[in-house]
Amino acid sequence: MTPPAAEERQLHLNAFLMNAGHHDAAWRHPLSTPERATDLAYWRDLVRTAERGRLDSVFLADGLALWGQVRYNALGGFEPLTLLSALAGATEHVGLIATVSTTFNEPFHTARAFASLDHLSGGRAGWNIVTSGTVNEARNFNQDEHLDHALRYRRAAEFVDVATKLWDSWEDDARLVDRERGLYADGEKVRPIDHAGDWFRVQGPLNVPRSPQGYPLLVQAGSSEDGKEFAARYAEAVFTAQQTLADAQAFYGDLKARLAHHGRTPDALLVLPGICPVIGGTEAEAQALLEELTELQVPEYGLAQLSGMVGVDLTGLPLDGPLPQLPEERDINGNRSRFALVAELAQREGLTLRQLIARLGGGRGHRVYAGTPEQIADQLQEWFEQGAADGFNIMPPILPTGLADFVDQVVPILQSRGLFRTEYTGRTLRDHYGLPRPANQFTRVRSAV
């Protein structure tokens, strides 16, 4: 499917789903059902709601350790690929994006799992590529410390190179299924990759035929310098956190400009900032809901989360005091882009620890906006039309109600303005995002000989 012409440009919407919702106090709110976090029927209802709204995709984050303090939040749950495979049969159109780490996995089984999901879903799989940034994850995989930030990205680059080779190790027409001649596949079109690099040695071929999309949509979420270069080389969609229109415009322009160095055009990559929409019938009702959630926050949880973001133990510091002196960004070996965002937010607005915890409660650095459906639609339209976004990563503060409210109240406004589809026009996730199916690199090589 070819990308739409400029005059037909429409935004893309992804639903980022987390247990009880994105606000860290959502599980305490009576509209949430945190006890259903491991109930398949709950997730089935959520993805069907997203599909009812004609959203491009749903997305599941993941970590390889128990995030935060489970004493104070609804943490833990399903492994994303397992859950999305179960949900593939419950939906027909909506894309299914799973997070998988390149730091604590191997290319072969990752490529195999995503090829399987793409087949099971009829071409709706997407891979959110992360490098894993916490020492707790490392300690679950026989390591005392995690790899240096730059090394994690070097490993990730080779990991993705190997995965794409494995997906291409079967040509599209390799399967013959010729019963008369007794030939299931053309052996010359299923080949080893014989990869030998700095991080991986993989013979191949993959033991799953090439999938409907060729390979899954490649998504990335890092906004550090290493992350942006990685995205410019590999990513087809980027989930990013930006607080202001100006910051989002600068990020959008910077990332799009990097693509030419890798032989890519600006329309080869979509930028989707995260937004946590707190929806009310009036602006006052929306603000009241946000304040209600803030009142339900557990300060100990928020302080621990903030400590992880800034790389400093804030335990015992006065909540009504400022952030202490922070390390330099170059000394952060975790999520550098989120560190920079939080540090800048605190400095720009002179926030105390208590105020910062409240500001981060709904989106962990992603933008939180409280308003009426019309006001939220206005915000999305402004960023979309002012060169800040190709679409948005929608992060409902409370589930299931926050997603249903967005689908039933905001999406129709965007549709009436001609900014969003009224029906699905394609079958695969790449169709939804207006991105082409990748050619098989080995077919190209063989054709050129």
KALINMO-V196090 format. One line per field, one symbol per residue. psi: psi as a letter, one per 20 degrees, with the letter a starting at -180 (. if undefined). Layout:
psi: ???
This chain:
psi: pqqqqgijpqrqppooppeirhpijhhiqiirmhijhkohhghghghhgghhjkqgrqpprqrkroqaoihjqnrqbqpghgghhhihiirhgpqopqppqihkrqhghgggghhghgghikkjqqoooqiojqhhghiilkqhqrqqghhhhgggghghggghgghiipqhkhphlnhgikogqohijoqqhlpoahhqopgarqkpqprhjfrqpoqqjpjrggghhgghhhqiqppqophqgghhggggggghhihhhjkqqhjipppnqqpnoopqhrhhhghhgghghghiqohhghhgghghhikpojpiqphjrrqapqrqhiipjcnhhhggggggggghjlqrgghggghihhjkhqppppargghghggggghgikkiqiaqopnphpqihhggggghhgghghghjjiqqiqpirhrhhggikqqpqqphhggghhi.
